[in-house]
């Protein structure tokens, strides 16, 4: 048994997910334990500001990074204490960090970049564990999008004989993985489809406070504005062929407000944003099927925070009436922990000197070993 810890803090900024994973060659990774470490309000506010500013002081950035690493260490301590496992049993920690900005096409003619707030040296010092971090930039250096990286993990966990499956991550942004059946020579395809919770959360916070629309209740109370939906869907990103990835740099409240008439009811905008998420996912699935010349999907497996939103899942079901939705927990991985699990698995790949990316997903020039290793 080789034990790895995966850490993930997504674009929703709701906390740090920590998972303990048993990774044994030639068998699917096995989830052993989980812990969620909430972000204190002041730290969440600081990260939110860093994600939406054009200027930041070095001291503020260093403080945010150090505080974030200490929260990661706290999550790891809680996970190990829960399982009564010493840190010496952990082969490595896979730390994704907190994405502050992601620009795989660069800005204004500048170089491509992706920035994750992380201090793996401090995390190794605090935990006494080997840390693998900075997973994305190696793929970017090879001409890839550096995202999404989870599809290779989805392939290891969910690929099955005789079934075409879509793994759908509903975090701040939505990304999908289309998995051919075992034995099929076609490579998996994955890409970002557009916003999932990011715009829903931001619009809800502006008009009702709180960080998210619980159960999608506010969206369910509104009516979809078809004219607005059509206007939102004119965004070129939704029609861009993969490989593609996106983030708050494109989809933010400024983007939304530029497309509003000013006469919409706030709850109708919320309903329309939820419908935008479902519609753009359906468009993405159809695009993926066409790219791989795939038959209808046998199973759609939602994960991430949006998998707990019944309004959003109902909209997806209406957009994809012939595609069964299945809870990922029935396949051994509850929805909240898949992304963190991916980075435990990617840490294992790095330690074993194995590629972690899928060029068919990111568009990189070829398979690459991802991440740097930081000794305890």
N, C-alpha and C positions, 0 to 999 in steps of 0.2 A: 504493500500500500504506500503510495506517495501522496502526501498531503500538500495541497496548494490553497492559498487564499486569494480570492479575487475581490477587487474594490472598484466600485463604480459610483460616480455622482453625475447624474445626467443633466440635460438642459432644463429640466423642470425645477432644479435646485431645491428639491424637497428633502434631501438627506444623502447620506453615504450608505450604500448597500455593501455588506461584507458577507462572503460565502466561504465555507470550507468545503473543498472538493477532493474526492479521491480520484486520482488519475492513474490508470494502469494501461499500458500499451495494449492495443487490440481489443479493448472493451470500452463502451461509452463512458464518459465522465459521470461520476456519481455524486450527487449533492448530499452532503452530510449534515450541514448546519448553516444557519443564517442569522444575521443580526443587522438591524437598521439603526443607524446613528443619525438622529435628526440634526439639521443645521440650526444653531441658535439664530434667532431672528436678526441680530445685528450682523452676523456673518453672512446670512443669506442676503441681506440688503446690500452688503459690501460686494458680494459676488455679482449680484444683479447689476450694480452700478458699473463694475468692471466689464461686464458683458455688453454694456450699452454706452460706453464712453469712447471718445477718440483720443483722450489724454489721460494719463495716469502717472502718478509719482512713483519713483522706484521704492521709496520707503513704504508706501501704501501697498504696493504689489508684494513686497517682501513680507509684510505683516499678514496679508491675506494668505499667502502661500504657507507660511509657518503655522498659522492657525489651522489651516486646512489639513496639513500633515499631522498635527496633533489630534485633530478629530478623527483622522484615519487610524492613528495609533490607538485611540480610545476604542474605536469599533473593533479593532483586532484583539485588544485585550479582553473586551466583553465576549467575543466569539470564542477565544481560547478558554476563558474562565468557564463559560457555559458548558464546554465539552471536557473540561479538566485535562487539557492538552498543553504541554509546555511548548514554548516558542521553538525549542530545538527540534521538535518533530516536523516543523514546517519546511518543506523544500524551498519554497519561494512564495513571495507575495507578488501578484500582478496588479499594478496600480495604474488605472486609466488616467487619474487626475480629473480636474474640472475644466471642461472646454470653455475658454473665454472668447475665442474667435476662430472661425474655420473658413479659410478662403483658398480652396484648392485651385482656383483660377487666378488668384492674386487680386490686387486692386489697382486700378488706374495704370495698367501696364506693368505693375511691379511683379515680383516673384510670388509663386504659390507659397502659402504658409498655413499652418494650423498651430494653435497655441493652447496647450493644456497647462493649467496652473497645477504644479506638483513640485515636491521636493523629495525625491526618492532617497537622497543621502540622509536627510533628517529622519525620514521614516525608517530607514535601516538602523539608524542610531537609536531611535526610540523603541523599536521592537526587538532588536537583536536578530532580525531575520534578513535573509537575502531578498532584495527587491528587484523586480523587473518593471521598467517604466519606459515612457516615451515610445509607445508602439506605433504611432501614426506617421512620424516623419520619414521613416525608411521607405514606406510605400510611396509617400509623396515625392521623395527624391528619385524614385524609379518611374516617375510620370503618372502615378496613380492619384486617385481622389483622397486617399487615406481614410476613406469611409465608404460604406460601413465595413467594419472588421468582424462583426459577429457572424456573418454567413458561413465562414469556415467552421466555426463552432456548431452552428445549427446543423451543418452537414454531419458532423461527428455524432450529434445527439439524436437527430430526428429523421435522418434518411432511412427509408423503409422499402422493402420489396413491394413492387406492384402499385405504389401510390405516388402521385404528384402532390406535393405539399407546399403550402406557402406559410412561412413563419413571419408574422407581422408584429414588429415592435412599435408600440404606441407610447412613446415617451414624449418629450417636448416636440420632437419631429418623428414622423413615421418612416420606417424603412422596412422593406420586405426582402425575403429570401425565397426564391422559387427553387425547390429541390426536386430534381428528377428522381425516379425510383432507383433503388440499388441495382447496379448492373447496367444502367443506362449510360452510354458513353458521354452524354452531354454534361457539361460543367454547370454547377449552380449559378444562378444569376441573382444579384441583389443590388438594391439602390434605394436612395431616399425618394419617397413619393411626395413629400411636402410637409406642412405643419400637421401636428396631431394635437398635443395639449398646449403648445406654446402660445398661440393666439387666443385659444379658449381661456387659458388661465389669465393672460394679460388683460383681456377685455372684461372678464369677471372681476378681477381685482380693481380695475378702474371704476366700475359701476356699482359693485356690491361689496367690495372689500374681500378679505380672505384671499387665500392663494389659489383656490380652484373651485370649480362648479361641481359640488359633491353629487355623484351619481348622474351628472348631466341634467339635474332637475331644472335649472334655469333655461338651458337650451331646449328642453322638452316643453317648456311653457310658451316658447315663441313659435313663430311661423317662418318657414324658409322664404326668403325674398329671392325669387327666381332671377330677377333682373340683376340683383347684386351678385348672386352666385355665378351667373354667366360672366359678369364683369371680372370677378376674382379669377375665374378659370381661364381668362385670357392671358394670365401670366405665362410667359414663354417657358418657365421652368417645368410646368406640368406637361409640356409636350416635347421636352428635350429628351433625346434618346440616352439610355445609360451608356457608360458609367456617369453617374451624377450624384451629388450630395449637396446639402444645403444647411442653413442655420438661421440664427437671428439676424445675421447680416442682411438677409433678404426679407424674410418674413417676420415683420415686427409691426407695432401699432402704427408707425408712420406709413408703412406699406398699405395697411388696411384703410387708414383714414383718407388716403389719397384716392380711394375707390368708393368712398361713401358719398351719398348725396347730401347728407346732413339731416334728412327727414326720417330716417329709419328709427324704429323703436329699438332700444338696446337689447331686449330679449330676442327680437327677430334677427339682429346681427349675430347674437350668440348661436341661435338655431342654424343660421346660414353658415357660420364657421364650422359647426359640427358636420353639416352636410358637405361642406367643402372637403373636410378630412375624409369622409366616407367616399365621396365622388373621386377624389384624386387617388385614393387607394385602389378603387375599382379600375380607374384608367391605368394605373401602374401595373396591376395584375394582368390586364389585357395586353399591355405593351410587352411585359415579360413573356407571356405565353406566345405572342407572335415572334419574339426574338428567338425562342427556343423551339418553335413549332410544336408547342405542347398541347395536349388535349385539355379538356376542362379539369379544373383543380378538384382533387378528391377530398382535400381537407385544408381548412384555414385555421391556423393556430395563433391566436392573439397573445401577446405578452406585453410587459411594461405596465405603467400606471393606467393607461387607457383601457386595459383589459378589464378593469373594474367599473367602467362607465357603461351602465346598461343602455342609456340613450344612444351612445356612440355605436355600441355593438348592434343595437336594433337598426340603426341607419345602415350599417355595413350589411346586415342580413337582407335588408330591402334592396340594396344595390347589387348584391350577389346572391340572388334567391336560390341558385342551384348549387351553392358551395356550403357544405356543413362547417360550422364553427366548432372547434373543440378546445376545451380547457387544457392548457399545457400541463397542469398539475397531474392530469390523468396519464401523462407520458413521463412523469418523474421529475418535472421541473416547474414548480409554481411560477406564475407569470412575473412576479416581482423580482426574481433572482436570476433570470437568464443572462442579462447583460453583465452582471458581476461574474457569473460563471464563465462567460466568454473570456474574461481577462485572467481568470485563474488558468484556463486552458491555454491561452496565448503565452502565459508565463512558462507553462510546461513546455510548449513548443520551443520557446527561446532557450531554455535550459538544455533541451535535447538537440539544439542546433537544427531545428526543423522550420521550414517556412510557415508563416502565420497568415499570410494574405491569400486571397484568391484573385488572380489577375482578371478572370472573367467578371468579377464584381467591381474591382476598383479601377481597372484599366491600366494597372502597372505593367512595366515592360516584361515582368516575369515574377515567379515566386521569390519572396524575400524573407529572410529571417528578421523578425521585428523586435525592437526594444533593446534597451541597454540594461546591463546587470550591475547592481550596486551591492557590494559585499557588506555584511553586518559589521 
